[in-house]
Each structure stands twice: as structure tokens, then as C-alpha cells.
Amino acid sequence: MEGHPTLQLRIFDLNCWAIRYLSKRRQERVQLIGDMLRRERFDLVLLQEVWSEQDYGNLKVKLGGCYPFSHYFRSGVIGSGLCVFSRFPILDTLLYQYSLNGYPYMLQHGDWFCGKSVGLVITEISGIVFNVYVTHLHAEYCREKDAYLPHRLVQAWELAQFIRHTSKAADVVLLGGDLNMHPEDVGIRLLRSWTGLQDAFTEATRFEGCEDGCTLVPNNCFTVKTELMPFPLGIRIDYILYKAVSSFTVKCEELKTTMGTAPGTDIPFSDHEAVMATLHIQRQGQAAGASLSTVELTLADVVTEARTEVGVGLRAAQRQRYSTGRMAVLALLLLLLQAVAALGALAGLAAGQPFPKLSFSLLAFLAIGVLLLATSLHLFHTIEVKMLQGTEEQMRMVLWALQEHPSDG
Amino acid sequence: MEGHPTLQLRIFDLNCWAIRYLSKRRQERVQLIGDMLRRERFDLVLLQEVWSEQDYGNLKVKLGGCYPFSHYFRSGVIGSGLCVFSRFPILDTLLYQYSLNGYPYMLQHGDWFCGKSVGLVITEISGIVFNVYVTHLHAEYCREKDAYLPHRLVQAWELAQFIRHTSKAADVVLLGGDLNMHPEDVGIRLLRSWTGLQDAFTEATRFEGCEDGCTLVPNNCFTVKTELMPFPLGIRIDYILYKAVSSFTVKCEELKTTMGTAPGTDIPFSDHEAVMATLHIQRQGQAAGASLSTVELTLADVVTEARTEVGVGLRAAQRQRYSTGRMAVLALLLLLLQAVAALGALAGLAAGQPFPKLSFSLLAFLAIGVLLLATSLHLFHTIEVKMLQGTEEQMRMVLWALQEHPSDG
């Protein structure tokens, strides 16, 4: 492609829903995904929820011929689930693990164990440096009462900060992933306005796929229909975002999503639909500057809105830190009381053993259990408070900087 | 300073040893540090082990006049302990928490609870963009049998990667902190060769301070003398490192360390000596290029050496993951056995209760405790294995890239 004025790049993004033992027909689907990727020969493939390294290994073997370069990002107990396949050499990588990611005791949600992260892959195509980010943010389990909103906002903020700080030498920035946010949500607006990333769906010249670009749709046989009840068309939570940092322009010529079943089979690739973008990248004389003052005004509004939500989360976390701390202190007091009673009995101060031994021991064990659990939770919520405070302060600093130096935004 | 050909910058770095309830004469020393900083009027102050946010708050109030800009980095249960005071506006910040940082059950060492991190602060002085990093790596408790070496190497690697990826738009990079590594250690060599940072001590035109630039010296009344027995002069583990990224040169005109007691008192500022550097920064026509092939050769050697150490850590972590997993399975089997016995007794299969109730309950509680503990440890060591594997793979990729594209190094 050397010497051509326009570089065409085809990007594939999919949340593969490949959870060992839990995801339905996983191995079959991973095989289907591999077959399709080999057939379609994209330039860059960004996958999420490839939780099993064995699945990644199998894909790597299958795709070695057409995607000679790949990277799997490890993090957390299970892994980050993130991986990238590329037709072009991967020059460097970096992983950033989000500081907040749900609660370890919410076992039924499990996000905490995944070590949700953003992975960065740097590649150079026809002399253009691409910073390619892949991520998966905390899931939204209940939109009406979204207990994880502050955590997801912290993640969106950290994602934006990570992209801003690491992309300064890039010509083009690409982000693909399951952001678990609807297009109008505050987190998406925060991410977009703070990084300047554009949404391939809204910018695309041509679109083909599920209505409104939805990526979680009711007529996919793996989606939970009750969760999508309020959204008859489905929801759009998987994105390809992009921007040109230096003297380049990026245009999305075409955006597609998969629609239900994979060709020639009776099952879809995943419970999510894949997003496929065709981008045209062109060198230009001057860097395009958006109307800065408008951008800044929106940014200040969005950061203020996000900061309010983070503040709500902070107060909830402070309450939990307090109540778990109190519980730990109470358990400790009970234990001390028992110790005194036991010592008293040993010293013969009491006429006889006031409690039966069994109940006494059970109570002691219970108190120890509560003490350990409450202390762990207290420590956990202390971290949560600190990270929420840190984010709130960073946002405050950005708002201050926007007021003081409006042109640097 | 605008218009002057040379910018002079005075930097102060100190591990403050300000652990609440544990560090001797903490409040007095924090006050002394504040007094001295106010008197000396450095340009940038990088502090570590300011664990209490109250101490930071007090310093902020005291130093507000001469250092109007500051930032405290929050992370982990206790905090990162890192903060920066600056005479110049702080434009942006970012925190990166190291993926490995000791073990939660090593309570006597406590590093795990601190959420060891690297903090980045961006500032602009006379039109020159400075990326200032402050960090504190995992302590070395026993040099002969250093169980934390793989963790510290992962941290040194992540520190280098973080600096490389975030400093691409910077004119000058500064790093200050307690790296807990001697100058010739593999981690320091890895950090320096992978980032190109120079050591202010070895580069300084003038030096004044403890012999060999040591920052942990036996004649500081707070150091543990037995730990320094093999090093009669002390050890150098606190550093100021720097490099110019674009068309600038940085020269260290003077390096100083404190030497024991603070002026006019009978106590030192900390158990560490402070490092103070005076740098001269000058714009030049062309960026200075080191002899690349030599640098690359050294880099390949150092990465190979570090990778070997990470491999040793990986195998140890895999053994621990296995043994804790086995312990959890055994505890589960014991519990199941007890459940069967209890059910048998309830169903009247046994002639009588074969065990006394108390021992039976105690045994069950013990098994539950062991099960929970072993499972937590197993999860923890699983994360450790993943992060060590990830680092090893990144290092392998760098070695491959050095062989394939020697000029990109």
C-alpha cells in the first residue's frame, strides 16, 4: 500500500462470550469465529471475553496464516479476556488494569475476578503509527438501579486518561470494545469528549446491520430476553471509536454488524453482535481542529455530570466502609468478652461453666468469621473510597484547568 | 526565565518514612521536612512514604506559598504514599498501580497493602514539557534470599513500559523515588537501558553528600544497623534519573544528599537521606543519539537476565498455586467426609455419635477456615502466575523486536 494516498483498514470487534463451562456452545462458536476471521481477512481483530487461554491458543494456531501477529492480555484471576490479532507487526503493548471493578463478594456478577483492563497495541502500517486499544468495562446488571455506575465511570475516566497519556506519538487512535454503556450515557460522553474519539457508527457513510447499530439484540438466541424488554430493538454497547491525532484524517466508509446466526449454521457467533468498520486514512496538509470552545463547554458539562455520579458512589462506599468497620469492631468486642468469660471460668471465678462448651465454641468461631469477613470488606471499601476520591479530584483538576487555560483543552 | 538559553531546575527527592503509629518522631520530622522545603524553595519536590493524607494536608498548607501546586496519589488500602509539590502548574496526572506487589499474608512486610504505584505529573516550564514520575518499589528484606526479586523486576519493567508509553510528547523526563535496588542490580539496569534514563549521581559534575551517594547509611539514627552490616558505607537505593526526549540536553550540575541530622536538631528528616539535584536544561539543534547498537546489545543482555529471574519467580508462584490448590481440595474432601458422617448419624446408620459434638464442630470449622484461606491464596497465586507470565512474554517480544528491527530499539 506504500505510496497510496489513502489507506483502507478493516477492523473487527466482538465480545466473544467465551466463558469456560458457562457459555453455551462455546467451542463450536470459537471455531466459527476463527473460520469467519480466516475467510474475511480483516486487518485488525479486537476480541473480548476470550477467557480461556486455550481458546486463544486455538485461534492463534488457526489464524497464524492470515494474522501472523497477536497478543493476549493477562490480568486478574481469570484473565482480562482481551486479545488482538493483526496482519501487521505488533511493535509494543501495555496493559492498564482499572482501579475499581465491582465487588469480590458479588460472586454472581463475577466482574471483579476478571481484572477488567484496557490493552494497548502499537502497530505501524504504511508508515502510519496506530495506537489500538481494546477494552471491556464493568457490566450493567440493572439499568434502573445501577450500583456499578460509579465504578464504570471511574473506568471510563481511567480509559480516557490512559488513551490521552499514551497516544501522544500516535498518528491514529482506534478503540474497540464492549463498553457496557448506551451511546447517550454519561460515561460514553465523558470518554468521547475527553479523548476526542469519534463513533464509527454515527460517522459511517454506509451502514448495514441491526437497526440503530444495536449489538445486543432480542433475536439473538443467546441474549436474555427479559433484560432487553425495555429495548425492543436491542441496545448498542459495543463500539469502534477512532481519531486522527496528527496531520491525518480518518473516515468511516462502512460500518456493519452481524445479524443473528453465523452463515450456514443455526447459531450466532456470540450473544453480542460483531462490529466491523472500514476506515479510510489519509495524510493531509494541516491537522483538523474542531471548534475548541464548543468542545470545551461540552467537556466541562460532562465532567461535572460524571463527577456528581462519582460523588454519589463515594458516599455509598463511605457508608459501607463505616458499617463494615463497625461490624468488625463489634465482632472483636464479642470475642474479647468471650475471652474474659473463658478466663474467668478457668480461674474458677464462676461457679460452673455458664454456657455449654459447644455453643461457646460455635459462637467464638462465628465471631472470628465475622471479624475476618468484616475486616476484609472494610479494607476493600477503603480502597474503593480512595479510588473514587482520587478520580473525583482528578476531575476537579480538569475542570479547574478548563477554566484557567481554556485553550489547552 | 523565558528567553534564557539554559533552564536551571532544582529537584528534591525523599522517602519520608512517615508511617502513622510506626515511624519514630513522625510528626516532628514531617514538620522539619516542611520547614526545610519552604526555606530551600526547590522547583520540584518528589516525596514517598507520606502514608497519611493528614501529613500531606499539613505540608500542603505549610508549602502553599512557595509550592502552589501539588498532587497526592491515592491507591491501595493505605495509599501510595506518593506526592509531588511544584512551583509550576501541574497540567495533568496519571497513576499506574503495579500488577504485583508482594503477598497480603506477609503482614510483617506490609508492601501489599500500600498499592505500590508510579505517579506521573505533567508540567510545563518555560515552554518545555516535563513528565515527572515518582515511585516507590517493593522493599528488599533479605538480599541473600530475596523472595520479592521477581515482583520488583515486574515493577521495574512496568515502570519502564509506563514511562516509555506516556512520555512520547515530553521534552524532558524526570524520575525520582526509592527504587529499593542497588545501582548495579538487574532491575536498575533494565529500567535504565529500556528507557534511556541517566543517573544524576553518576552524571553529576559536582557531588556533595554521603560517600558513594548512599541514601541509607549506618550513621542515620533511624536505620537498622544489622541490615546494613554487609555495607559499611550504606547503600544507594534512592535516585533521581532523567533524560531529554526531543531536541534538549539535560546536565546534572550538582547532586547532593543530606547527611544525618537536620540542621539545628538532633534527628534526621527520615531513615533515608534526601537526594537533591540541580539540572541544567538547554535547547539544542539536533537530538543527541547514543551509539544505538551498543545500547541495544546491553538492552538485550539485561532483558534476558531479567527474564530469567522472572522465570524463577514464575516457577515458584506455580508451585505455590499448586500447593494451595491441593490444600483447598483436601479441606473440601474433609468437609464432605464430615457431612457424610453427620448425615449417616442423623439417618441412624451409626449405632451412636462416633465423635463428641465439640470436636466434630471444631474440625468442621477448621476445615471451612482452611478451605477459605487456601482458596484465597490459590486465587492470589493464580493472579501472580498470570502477571509473571505476561511480563515474561512481553520481554520475549522485546527481545524478538530487538533481533528483527534492531534500529527501532
Interface residues (C-beta under 8 A of the other chain):
Chain A: H71 F73 R74 S75 G76 V77 G79 P89 I90 L91 D92 T93 L94 L95 Y96 Q97 S99 F113 G115 L120 Q161 F162 R164 H165 T166 K168 A169 K357 L358 S361 L362 F365 L379 T382 I383 K386 M387 Q389 G390 Q394 M397 A401 E404 D408
Chain B: H71 F73 R74 S75 G76 V77 G79 P89 I90 L91 D92 T93 L94 L95 Y96 Q97 S99 F113 G115 L120 Q161 F162 R164 H165 T166 K168 A169 K357 L358 S361 L362 F365 L379 T382 I383 K386 M387 Q389 G390 Q394 M397 A401 E404 D408
